Amino acid sequence: MKQRQFFGTDGIRGKVGSGKMTPELALKLGWAAGRVLSRSGTKKVIIGKDTRISGYLFESALEAGLSAAGLNVLLLGPMPTPAVAYLTRTFRAEAGVVISASHNPYYDNGIKFFSTDGSKLDDAIELEIEAELEKPLVCVESHLLGKARRIDDAAGRYIEYCKGNFPAEHTLTGLKIVVDCAHGATYHIAPSVFRELGAEVIAIGDKPDGLNINDKVGATAMAKICETVLAENADLGIALDGDGDRIMMVNRHGEVIDGDQILYILAVDAQKRGILKGGVVGTLMSNLGLDLALQDLNIPFVRSNVGDRYVMELLKKHEWRIGGENSGHILNLDHGTTGDGIIAGILVLAAMRRQNASLESLTEAMKMLPQVLVNVRFEGSDNPLDSDAVKSAQAYVEQQLGARGRVLLRKSGTEPLIRVMVEGDEHDQVLAFANKIAEAVKMSC
């Protein structure tokens, strides 16, 4: 397949005002996508965004480009990524567009697309859009220009959809939950969902100002929610990321429950209810403890490349339903077409209620192996992973770990980072090995 120039593993992403994320490219991208996606006749595209200040800029540029291609635009305003996928389906739109850089800082932004069925675009369609980008922008005749309007009840629609995934015979009454919205797209949705299901909710990270998204809060910065759960004597915490497609949780002891543990909870609950279809898809980053715990229950487990699009590929290939990443992208295809932090939280809470169990008790049988991830920033076109010094360091560590550990080195698909992951029996040893390889990477940058 031809190499993509603009689209990465999760749409187009970068620093605002430079590289790919410019208003000029957003305008042209809206036009190019409009030409490719306007084939089924509805001529509607939905646009949602997170709370970054640059969202206004890219929303306007995309709207203009889509209009120039003759498509009507439905504007949702700040809305979680999975909500855009859901509303794309319910409005029978040609496509959904999300303006977000997910867990990245506010000065980054991104653009990604959903197809009419709420799934991410195939590689082939992204290549078609890139081919259109190479052509001169030609506006349709004035009478064919698209119109734009705002959907005022989008948040309410999505709140009701989320609540519908919780079993009607149960409530969350009696539970005290801390909900961290990362100052992102779920700030006006997630607290309401859990309150309306009966929980006492303490919301943090729910006051976005355009510049504070993911800043020391949310699923990628767990210290704040861990402190709050303990200070408030809460039963658990739910941390979402900037666009709401990731979730991390905290038990009442202030201990983090990551994506691998959430996958375990969902798989075990489905098995107990007799509705588990096949097995579970994790990624190369999934903890070996998840693999071993599922083996004990005779639940098949396979690993995909890192990225929820690759998890989805294996789920479809095996015709399974549950998969995700340790970073908190959780897919349950019985409840949605993409990763959804709020829905994943609801499903864990449903398992707790059905089993009359605490969050920590649901993960007791899964023993996590120490895993250390070190990120090394790099610039330039050379790949540090091709360095003989890095290869030598990796080989040494793998030899020392033997069969009881793993090493994974990879380039991030969303940031200029080399990710160094080491896993083994002893935390101090794993940490030392990860730093040893990371140092070799730094010296090779």
FITI-59171 format. One record per residue (C-alpha): x, y, z; residue in one letter. Coordinates in steps of 0.2 Angstrom, whole numbers. Last residue first. Layout:
<sites>
px = X	py = Y	pz = Z	aa = a;
...
</sites>
This chain:
<sites>
px = 97	py = 54	pz = 93	aa = c;
px = 109	py = 39	pz = 96	aa = s;
px = 115	py = 45	pz = 114	aa = m;
px = 97	py = 47	pz = 119	aa = k;
px = 93	py = 29	pz = 113	aa = v;
px = 107	py = 21	pz = 123	aa = a;
px = 101	py = 31	pz = 138	aa = e;
px = 84	py = 24	pz = 135	aa = a;
px = 91	py = 6	pz = 134	aa = i;
px = 100	py = 8	pz = 151	aa = k;
px = 85	py = 17	pz = 159	aa = n;
px = 73	py = 2	pz = 154	aa = a;
px = 86	py = -10	pz = 161	aa = f;
px = 87	py = -1	pz = 178	aa = a;
px = 68	py = 0	pz = 179	aa = l;
px = 66	py = -18	pz = 176	aa = v;
px = 79	py = -23	pz = 189	aa = q;
px = 71	py = -12	pz = 202	aa = d;
px = 53	py = -19	pz = 197	aa = h;
px = 58	py = -37	pz = 199	aa = e;
px = 48	py = -50	pz = 188	aa = d;
px = 50	py = -43	pz = 171	aa = g;
px = 44	py = -30	pz = 158	aa = e;
px = 53	py = -17	pz = 149	aa = v;
px = 46	py = -3	pz = 138	aa = m;
px = 55	py = 10	pz = 128	aa = v;
px = 45	py = 22	pz = 118	aa = r;
px = 54	py = 33	pz = 106	aa = i;
px = 45	py = 50	pz = 105	aa = l;
px = 41	py = 63	pz = 92	aa = p;
px = 22	py = 61	pz = 95	aa = e;
px = 7	py = 52	pz = 88	aa = t;
px = 13	py = 36	pz = 81	aa = g;
px = 26	py = 34	pz = 94	aa = s;
px = 42	py = 25	pz = 88	aa = k;
px = 44	py = 8	pz = 96	aa = r;
px = 55	py = -2	pz = 107	aa = l;
px = 48	py = -17	pz = 116	aa = l;
px = 57	py = -28	pz = 129	aa = v;
px = 49	py = -43	pz = 137	aa = r;
px = 52	py = -53	pz = 153	aa = g;
px = 51	py = -70	pz = 161	aa = r;
px = 58	py = -80	pz = 146	aa = a;
px = 75	py = -73	pz = 148	aa = g;
px = 77	py = -56	pz = 157	aa = l;
px = 96	py = -55	pz = 156	aa = q;
px = 96	py = -60	pz = 137	aa = q;
px = 83	py = -48	pz = 133	aa = e;
px = 93	py = -34	pz = 142	aa = v;
px = 109	py = -38	pz = 133	aa = y;
px = 100	py = -39	pz = 116	aa = a;
px = 91	py = -22	pz = 119	aa = q;
px = 108	py = -13	pz = 124	aa = a;
px = 116	py = -20	pz = 108	aa = s;
px = 102	py = -15	pz = 97	aa = k;
px = 103	py = 3	pz = 104	aa = v;
px = 121	py = 4	pz = 102	aa = a;
px = 120	py = -3	pz = 84	aa = d;
px = 108	py = 12	pz = 80	aa = s;
px = 93	py = 8	pz = 69	aa = d;
px = 81	py = 11	pz = 84	aa = l;
px = 87	py = 29	pz = 84	aa = p;
px = 78	py = 32	pz = 67	aa = n;
px = 85	py = 47	pz = 57	aa = d;
px = 73	py = 60	pz = 51	aa = s;
px = 76	py = 73	pz = 64	aa = g;
px = 71	py = 76	pz = 82	aa = e;
px = 70	py = 64	pz = 97	aa = f;
px = 60	py = 63	pz = 113	aa = r;
px = 64	py = 48	pz = 124	aa = v;
px = 49	py = 40	pz = 133	aa = n;
px = 52	py = 27	pz = 147	aa = v;
px = 39	py = 14	pz = 150	aa = l;
px = 42	py = 2	pz = 165	aa = v;
px = 32	py = -14	pz = 168	aa = q;
px = 32	py = -24	pz = 184	aa = p;
px = 21	py = -39	pz = 182	aa = l;
px = 3	py = -37	pz = 186	aa = m;
px = -6	py = -51	pz = 195	aa = k;
px = -24	py = -54	pz = 190	aa = m;
px = -34	py = -64	pz = 203	aa = a;
px = -37	py = -48	pz = 214	aa = e;
px = -44	py = -37	pz = 199	aa = t;
px = -62	py = -38	pz = 203	aa = l;
px = -59	py = -37	pz = 222	aa = s;
px = -51	py = -20	pz = 219	aa = e;
px = -67	py = -13	pz = 211	aa = l;
px = -78	py = -18	pz = 225	aa = s;
px = -90	py = -33	pz = 223	aa = a;
px = -109	py = -36	pz = 223	aa = n;
px = -106	py = -47	pz = 207	aa = q;
px = -119	py = -38	pz = 197	aa = r;
px = -115	py = -21	pz = 204	aa = r;
px = -97	py = -22	pz = 201	aa = m;
px = -99	py = -29	pz = 184	aa = a;
px = -111	py = -14	pz = 180	aa = a;
px = -98	py = -2	pz = 187	aa = l;
px = -85	py = -10	pz = 175	aa = v;
px = -97	py = -8	pz = 161	aa = l;
px = -101	py = 10	pz = 165	aa = i;
px = -82	py = 15	pz = 165	aa = g;
px = -80	py = 7	pz = 148	aa = a;
px = -95	py = 17	pz = 142	aa = i;
px = -87	py = 33	pz = 149	aa = i;
px = -70	py = 30	pz = 141	aa = g;
px = -76	py = 25	pz = 124	aa = d;
px = -65	py = 17	pz = 111	aa = g;
px = -74	py = 14	pz = 95	aa = t;
px = -89	py = 6	pz = 87	aa = t;
px = -100	py = 4	pz = 102	aa = g;
px = -108	py = -7	pz = 116	aa = h;
px = -107	py = -24	pz = 109	aa = d;
px = -91	py = -20	pz = 101	aa = l;
px = -82	py = -17	pz = 117	aa = n;
px = -66	py = -7	pz = 114	aa = l;
px = -56	py = 0	pz = 128	aa = i;
px = -42	py = 13	pz = 125	aa = h;
px = -35	py = 14	pz = 143	aa = g;
px = -16	py = 15	pz = 141	aa = s;
px = -16	py = -4	pz = 144	aa = n;
px = -24	py = -5	pz = 126	aa = e;
px = -40	py = -13	pz = 120	aa = g;
px = -50	py = -28	pz = 116	aa = g;
px = -67	py = -36	pz = 118	aa = i;
px = -79	py = -41	pz = 105	aa = r;
px = -72	py = -56	pz = 95	aa = w;
px = -75	py = -60	pz = 77	aa = e;
px = -57	py = -66	pz = 75	aa = h;
px = -53	py = -54	pz = 60	aa = k;
px = -65	py = -41	pz = 66	aa = k;
px = -57	py = -40	pz = 84	aa = l;
px = -39	py = -41	pz = 75	aa = l;
px = -43	py = -26	pz = 65	aa = e;
px = -50	py = -16	pz = 80	aa = m;
px = -35	py = -19	pz = 90	aa = v;
px = -25	py = -12	pz = 75	aa = y;
px = -36	py = 4	pz = 75	aa = r;
px = -34	py = 5	pz = 94	aa = d;
px = -15	py = 8	pz = 92	aa = g;
px = 0	py = -3	pz = 97	aa = v;
px = 2	py = -18	pz = 86	aa = n;
px = -10	py = -32	pz = 90	aa = s;
px = -8	py = -46	pz = 104	aa = r;
px = -19	py = -61	pz = 106	aa = v;
px = -28	py = -69	pz = 121	aa = f;
px = -40	py = -84	pz = 122	aa = p;
px = -50	py = -86	pz = 138	aa = i;
px = -46	py = -103	pz = 146	aa = n;
px = -48	py = -95	pz = 164	aa = l;
px = -30	py = -97	pz = 169	aa = d;
px = -25	py = -92	pz = 152	aa = q;
px = -34	py = -75	pz = 155	aa = l;
px = -23	py = -72	pz = 170	aa = a;
px = -7	py = -76	pz = 161	aa = l;
px = -10	py = -65	pz = 147	aa = d;
px = -16	py = -51	pz = 158	aa = l;
px = 0	py = -53	pz = 169	aa = g;
px = 11	py = -51	pz = 153	aa = l;
px = 5	py = -33	pz = 153	aa = n;
px = -1	py = -26	pz = 137	aa = s;
px = 11	py = -16	pz = 127	aa = m;
px = 12	py = -27	pz = 112	aa = l;
px = -7	py = -25	pz = 111	aa = t;
px = -22	py = -33	pz = 118	aa = g;
px = -36	py = -43	pz = 110	aa = v;
px = -48	py = -53	pz = 121	aa = v;
px = -57	py = -70	pz = 118	aa = g;
px = -71	py = -78	pz = 108	aa = g;
px = -88	py = -71	pz = 111	aa = k;
px = -91	py = -69	pz = 130	aa = l;
px = -109	py = -69	pz = 133	aa = i;
px = -111	py = -83	pz = 146	aa = g;
px = -113	py = -71	pz = 161	aa = r;
px = -98	py = -77	pz = 170	aa = k;
px = -88	py = -76	pz = 154	aa = q;
px = -94	py = -58	pz = 151	aa = a;
px = -89	py = -53	pz = 168	aa = d;
px = -72	py = -61	pz = 166	aa = v;
px = -69	py = -52	pz = 150	aa = a;
px = -74	py = -35	pz = 157	aa = l;
px = -64	py = -36	pz = 172	aa = i;
px = -49	py = -42	pz = 163	aa = y;
px = -50	py = -28	pz = 150	aa = l;
px = -51	py = -16	pz = 164	aa = i;
px = -35	py = -23	pz = 172	aa = q;
px = -26	py = -21	pz = 155	aa = d;
px = -33	py = -3	pz = 154	aa = g;
px = -26	py = 2	pz = 170	aa = d;
px = -32	py = 1	pz = 188	aa = i;
px = -22	py = 14	pz = 198	aa = v;
px = -21	py = 12	pz = 217	aa = e;
px = -29	py = 25	pz = 229	aa = g;
px = -35	py = 13	pz = 241	aa = h;
px = -53	py = 15	pz = 235	aa = r;
px = -49	py = 9	pz = 218	aa = n;
px = -43	py = 21	pz = 204	aa = v;
px = -48	py = 20	pz = 186	aa = m;
px = -40	py = 24	pz = 169	aa = m;
px = -51	py = 28	pz = 154	aa = i;
px = -47	py = 33	pz = 136	aa = r;
px = -59	py = 39	pz = 122	aa = d;
px = -64	py = 55	pz = 131	aa = g;
px = -56	py = 68	pz = 121	aa = d;
px = -44	py = 75	pz = 134	aa = g;
px = -42	py = 59	pz = 144	aa = d;
px = -54	py = 51	pz = 156	aa = l;
px = -51	py = 47	pz = 174	aa = a;
px = -63	py = 37	pz = 184	aa = i;
px = -61	py = 36	pz = 203	aa = g;
px = -67	py = 23	pz = 216	aa = l;
px = -76	py = 21	pz = 232	aa = d;
px = -72	py = 38	pz = 238	aa = a;
px = -65	py = 43	pz = 255	aa = n;
px = -64	py = 61	pz = 249	aa = e;
px = -45	py = 63	pz = 253	aa = a;
px = -41	py = 45	pz = 246	aa = l;
px = -51	py = 47	pz = 230	aa = v;
px = -44	py = 65	pz = 228	aa = t;
px = -26	py = 60	pz = 230	aa = e;
px = -28	py = 46	pz = 217	aa = c;
px = -37	py = 58	pz = 206	aa = i;
px = -23	py = 71	pz = 206	aa = k;
px = -9	py = 59	pz = 204	aa = a;
px = -16	py = 50	pz = 189	aa = m;
px = -8	py = 61	pz = 175	aa = a;
px = -12	py = 52	pz = 158	aa = t;
px = -30	py = 48	pz = 162	aa = a;
px = -34	py = 65	pz = 167	aa = g;
px = -26	py = 79	pz = 177	aa = v;
px = -9	py = 88	pz = 178	aa = k;
px = -13	py = 98	pz = 162	aa = d;
px = -23	py = 86	pz = 151	aa = n;
px = -33	py = 101	pz = 144	aa = i;
px = -27	py = 117	pz = 153	aa = n;
px = -26	py = 130	pz = 138	aa = l;
px = -44	py = 131	pz = 131	aa = g;
px = -51	py = 136	pz = 148	aa = d;
px = -58	py = 119	pz = 154	aa = p;
px = -66	py = 118	pz = 171	aa = k;
px = -71	py = 100	pz = 174	aa = d;
px = -54	py = 93	pz = 179	aa = g;
px = -62	py = 87	pz = 195	aa = i;
px = -79	py = 81	pz = 198	aa = a;
px = -85	py = 73	pz = 214	aa = i;
px = -100	py = 62	pz = 210	aa = v;
px = -112	py = 54	pz = 222	aa = e;
px = -119	py = 40	pz = 211	aa = a;
px = -137	py = 37	pz = 206	aa = g;
px = -137	py = 34	pz = 187	aa = l;
px = -140	py = 52	pz = 184	aa = e;
px = -125	py = 57	pz = 194	aa = r;
px = -114	py = 45	pz = 183	aa = f;
px = -120	py = 52	pz = 167	aa = v;
px = -120	py = 70	pz = 173	aa = s;
px = -102	py = 69	pz = 178	aa = p;
px = -97	py = 62	pz = 161	aa = a;
px = -106	py = 75	pz = 150	aa = i;
px = -101	py = 93	pz = 153	aa = h;
px = -82	py = 90	pz = 156	aa = y;
px = -81	py = 76	pz = 144	aa = t;
px = -72	py = 86	pz = 130	aa = a;
px = -57	py = 91	pz = 141	aa = g;
px = -52	py = 99	pz = 157	aa = h;
px = -45	py = 81	pz = 161	aa = a;
px = -63	py = 75	pz = 165	aa = c;
px = -58	py = 67	pz = 182	aa = d;
px = -73	py = 59	pz = 190	aa = v;
px = -72	py = 54	pz = 208	aa = v;
px = -86	py = 42	pz = 213	aa = i;
px = -95	py = 39	pz = 229	aa = k;
px = -107	py = 24	pz = 227	aa = l;
px = -123	py = 22	pz = 238	aa = g;
px = -134	py = 23	pz = 223	aa = t;
px = -126	py = 17	pz = 207	aa = l;
px = -142	py = 9	pz = 201	aa = t;
px = -146	py = -9	pz = 195	aa = h;
px = -161	py = -17	pz = 186	aa = e;
px = -159	py = -6	pz = 171	aa = a;
px = -142	py = -12	pz = 167	aa = p;
px = -130	py = 2	pz = 162	aa = f;
px = -128	py = 4	pz = 143	aa = n;
px = -143	py = 15	pz = 141	aa = g;
px = -135	py = 28	pz = 153	aa = k;
px = -122	py = 31	pz = 139	aa = c;
px = -135	py = 34	pz = 126	aa = y;
px = -145	py = 46	pz = 137	aa = e;
px = -129	py = 56	pz = 140	aa = i;
px = -125	py = 56	pz = 121	aa = y;
px = -142	py = 64	pz = 117	aa = r;
px = -141	py = 76	pz = 130	aa = g;
px = -124	py = 82	pz = 124	aa = a;
px = -130	py = 84	pz = 106	aa = a;
px = -145	py = 94	pz = 111	aa = d;
px = -140	py = 110	pz = 102	aa = d;
px = -134	py = 103	pz = 85	aa = i;
px = -127	py = 118	pz = 77	aa = r;
px = -130	py = 123	pz = 59	aa = r;
px = -119	py = 124	pz = 43	aa = a;
px = -124	py = 125	pz = 24	aa = k;
px = -115	py = 117	pz = 9	aa = g;
px = -113	py = 126	pz = -7	aa = l;
px = -123	py = 119	pz = -22	aa = l;
px = -132	py = 135	pz = -27	aa = h;
px = -115	py = 144	pz = -27	aa = s;
px = -107	py = 132	pz = -39	aa = e;
px = -94	py = 120	pz = -32	aa = v;
px = -77	py = 127	pz = -26	aa = c;
px = -61	py = 120	pz = -34	aa = v;
px = -46	py = 117	pz = -23	aa = l;
px = -31	py = 112	pz = -34	aa = p;
px = -27	py = 94	pz = -33	aa = k;
px = -14	py = 86	pz = -21	aa = e;
px = -26	py = 85	pz = -7	aa = l;
px = -37	py = 74	pz = -18	aa = e;
px = -24	py = 60	pz = -17	aa = a;
px = -23	py = 62	pz = 2	aa = e;
px = -42	py = 59	pz = 3	aa = i;
px = -40	py = 44	pz = -8	aa = e;
px = -26	py = 38	pz = 4	aa = l;
px = -37	py = 40	pz = 19	aa = e;
px = -50	py = 30	pz = 10	aa = i;
px = -38	py = 15	pz = 7	aa = a;
px = -32	py = 16	pz = 25	aa = d;
px = -50	py = 13	pz = 31	aa = d;
px = -59	py = 27	pz = 40	aa = l;
px = -62	py = 24	pz = 59	aa = k;
px = -79	py = 17	pz = 63	aa = s;
px = -95	py = 26	pz = 67	aa = g;
px = -106	py = 18	pz = 53	aa = d;
px = -105	py = 33	pz = 42	aa = t;
px = -86	py = 33	pz = 42	aa = s;
px = -76	py = 42	pz = 56	aa = f;
px = -63	py = 55	pz = 53	aa = f;
px = -48	py = 62	pz = 62	aa = k;
px = -41	py = 79	pz = 65	aa = i;
px = -27	py = 84	pz = 77	aa = g;
px = -21	py = 97	pz = 89	aa = n;
px = -5	py = 101	pz = 99	aa = d;
px = -3	py = 117	pz = 109	aa = y;
px = -15	py = 111	pz = 122	aa = y;
px = -4	py = 96	pz = 127	aa = p;
px = -7	py = 78	pz = 120	aa = n;
px = -20	py = 66	pz = 127	aa = h;
px = -32	py = 67	pz = 113	aa = s;
px = -25	py = 79	pz = 100	aa = a;
px = -43	py = 84	pz = 95	aa = s;
px = -54	py = 90	pz = 81	aa = i;
px = -66	py = 75	pz = 77	aa = v;
px = -74	py = 73	pz = 60	aa = v;
px = -89	py = 62	pz = 57	aa = g;
px = -94	py = 56	pz = 40	aa = a;
px = -108	py = 54	pz = 27	aa = e;
px = -120	py = 57	pz = 41	aa = a;
px = -135	py = 45	pz = 46	aa = r;
px = -139	py = 57	pz = 61	aa = f;
px = -138	py = 42	pz = 72	aa = t;
px = -122	py = 35	pz = 65	aa = r;
px = -112	py = 51	pz = 65	aa = t;
px = -120	py = 54	pz = 83	aa = l;
px = -111	py = 38	pz = 89	aa = y;
px = -94	py = 42	pz = 82	aa = a;
px = -95	py = 60	pz = 88	aa = v;
px = -99	py = 54	pz = 105	aa = a;
px = -84	py = 42	pz = 104	aa = p;
px = -73	py = 57	pz = 102	aa = t;
px = -80	py = 67	pz = 116	aa = p;
px = -90	py = 83	pz = 112	aa = m;
px = -85	py = 101	pz = 113	aa = p;
px = -96	py = 110	pz = 99	aa = g;
px = -108	py = 99	pz = 89	aa = l;
px = -108	py = 107	pz = 72	aa = l;
px = -118	py = 99	pz = 58	aa = l;
px = -110	py = 103	pz = 41	aa = v;
px = -119	py = 102	pz = 24	aa = n;
px = -108	py = 96	pz = 10	aa = l;
px = -105	py = 105	pz = -7	aa = g;
px = -86	py = 103	pz = -8	aa = a;
px = -84	py = 122	pz = -4	aa = a;
px = -95	py = 118	pz = 11	aa = s;
px = -83	py = 105	pz = 17	aa = l;
px = -68	py = 117	pz = 15	aa = g;
px = -77	py = 131	pz = 25	aa = a;
px = -82	py = 120	pz = 39	aa = e;
px = -65	py = 112	pz = 40	aa = l;
px = -57	py = 130	pz = 42	aa = a;
px = -70	py = 135	pz = 55	aa = s;
px = -68	py = 120	pz = 66	aa = e;
px = -49	py = 122	pz = 64	aa = f;
px = -49	py = 139	pz = 71	aa = l;
px = -62	py = 136	pz = 85	aa = y;
px = -52	py = 120	pz = 90	aa = g;
px = -36	py = 130	pz = 93	aa = s;
px = -42	py = 135	pz = 110	aa = i;
px = -42	py = 117	pz = 115	aa = r;
px = -59	py = 110	pz = 123	aa = t;
px = -62	py = 95	pz = 112	aa = d;
px = -70	py = 95	pz = 95	aa = k;
px = -85	py = 89	pz = 85	aa = g;
px = -89	py = 90	pz = 67	aa = i;
px = -103	py = 81	pz = 59	aa = i;
px = -104	py = 79	pz = 40	aa = v;
px = -120	py = 79	pz = 29	aa = k;
px = -122	py = 77	pz = 10	aa = k;
px = -135	py = 63	pz = 13	aa = t;
px = -132	py = 55	pz = -5	aa = g;
px = -120	py = 41	pz = -2	aa = s;
px = -105	py = 47	pz = -12	aa = r;
px = -100	py = 63	pz = -2	aa = s;
px = -85	py = 55	pz = 7	aa = l;
px = -71	py = 58	pz = -6	aa = v;
px = -76	py = 76	pz = -12	aa = r;
px = -79	py = 81	pz = 6	aa = g;
px = -63	py = 74	pz = 12	aa = a;
px = -53	py = 84	pz = 0	aa = a;
px = -63	py = 100	pz = 4	aa = w;
px = -61	py = 98	pz = 23	aa = g;
px = -43	py = 93	pz = 20	aa = l;
px = -40	py = 109	pz = 10	aa = k;
px = -47	py = 120	pz = 24	aa = l;
px = -38	py = 110	pz = 37	aa = a;
px = -21	py = 112	pz = 27	aa = l;
px = -23	py = 131	pz = 26	aa = e;
px = -28	py = 132	pz = 44	aa = p;
px = -11	py = 123	pz = 49	aa = t;
px = -9	py = 107	pz = 58	aa = m;
px = 2	py = 97	pz = 46	aa = k;
px = 19	py = 106	pz = 50	aa = g;
px = 16	py = 121	pz = 60	aa = s;
px = 2	py = 132	pz = 66	aa = g;
px = -4	py = 120	pz = 80	aa = v;
px = 9	py = 107	pz = 84	aa = k;
px = 4	py = 90	pz = 76	aa = g;
px = -9	py = 77	pz = 72	aa = r;
px = -18	py = 69	pz = 57	aa = i;
px = -28	py = 54	pz = 60	aa = g;
px = -25	py = 41	pz = 73	aa = d;
px = -11	py = 29	pz = 67	aa = t;
px = -4	py = 43	pz = 55	aa = g;
px = -13	py = 52	pz = 41	aa = f;
px = -3	py = 65	pz = 32	aa = f;
px = 9	py = 57	pz = 20	aa = q;
px = 2	py = 40	pz = 19	aa = r;
px = 14	py = 27	pz = 11	aa = q;
px = 6	py = 18	pz = -4	aa = k;
px = 0	py = 0	pz = 0	aa = m;
</sites>
